[in-house]
Amino acid sequence: MHLTQLNRECLLHLFSFLDKDSRKSLAKTCHKLLEVFQDPLLWSLLNFHSPGELKKDNFLLGPALKYLSICWYSERVKVCNIEDWMKNSFQKDFCKRHENTVNDFLLEVCNRCPNLLSLTLSGCGHVTDDCISLLLQSCPKLRTLRLENCVRLTDRALEAAALHGAALRRLHVDFCRNVTGPGLQRVRERCPWVTLRAERSAQMIPDIKPEKKLMLEKPAGKSVRL
């Protein structure tokens, strides 16, 4: 029996066991398998392991997407997590190549995936508060939001979760160094139904630009900039 003789339900089931690249390769073999590849039901879950994967054409975004994960565990993520004002020219050039990649992808999610239930972002050092806020407004069914090592996120992202996350039941903000204790406390007070986890976030040293560093007084009464 030839593969293409299977019915649509069986083909969708077989495709579900393949990774994105394998699905794309198989879809190129004939029109029937291309139709299976393009079926929204095949794309209810998407996992990405680097920003570069977001630019490929081996997946589809649509209303069927419910579970999305973008986790970047490469050593390169350490470059993106360095404070912008501390990066050298090489590091800035490296970040510039992909600093908008995840944000732009999430904007597409906002436009195409209103039924998203769960989002996990790990190591996405360039994701912004505004992007998270827009996503919460565009995906009103979102129940789980996991944010790990997303260094640009601040208490504004927490405020957005409290304001726009009506369906939110689980919020993780682990190792996000610019999230503060008071910001976490406000979420706990305003959204007691949300399971909030913040491993190390409020205990980490936040980004402090040179012009914002505190002035300390010397014993002689003079101040010195740290």
ABEGO torsion letter per residue (X at the ends): XBAAABBAAAAAAAAAABBAAAAAAAAAABAAAAAAAABAAAAABBBBABAAAAABAABBBBAABABBBBBBABAAAAAAABBAAABBAAAAAAAAAAAAAAAAAAAAAAAABAABABBBBBGBAABBAAAAAAAAAABAABABBBBBGBAABBAAAAAAAAAABAABABBBBBGBAABBAAAAAAAAAABAABBBBBBGAAABBBBBBAAABBBBBBAAGBBBBX
